[in-house]
C-alpha cells in the first residue's frame, strides 16, 4: 500500500513538472519541443495578447506547485491532500481544455486523477 502511495505521489509530482513546460513557453522563458508560443487559446478563438498569455503561463506554474504540494501532503498522510488535489486537478483541467490541441494528454490525465479520487475510497479500505 505504501508503495502505491509513493508511486501516486511521484506521478503527481511529474504531472506538476510537466506543467512548467506551459509556463516556459507562454512566459517566453525558454523553448520547449512540441510547444509553440502563441497568444491565443480555444484553438485560436480567444486572443489574450502577450500579457494575457504570460499570465496564462504563470497559472501553469501555479498548477505545478499545487500538484507538488498535494503530492507531499499525500506522502505525509495529511487528510487535506484530497481537497487540495481535487482543486488543483480541476484548475489544471481548465488550463488544459483551454489549450486542448497541445494539452489534450494533460486533460486526459486530469480526468484519470479525478476518477481515482472518486473511486479510491471504495477500492482502498
C-alpha positions, 0 to 999 in steps of 0.5 A: 500500500505504501508503495502505491502511495509513493508511486501516486505521489511521484506521478503527481509530482511529474504531472506538476513538472510537466506543467512548467513546460506551459509556463516556459513557453507562454512566459517566453522563458525558454523553448520547449519541443512540441510547444509553440508560443502563441497568444491565443487559446480555444484553438485560436478563438480567444486572443489574450495578447502577450500579457494575457498569455504570460499570465496564462503561463504563470497559472501553469506554474501555479498548477505545478506547485499545487500538484507538488504540494498535494503530492507531499501532503499525500506522502505525509498522510495529511487528510487535506491532500484530497481537497487540495488535489481535487482543486488543483486537478480541476484548475489544471483541467481548465488550463488544459481544455483551454489549450486542448490541441497541445494539452489534450494528454494533460486533460486526459490525465486530469480526468484519470486523477479525478476518477481515482479520487472518486473511486479510491475510497471504495477500492482502498479500505 
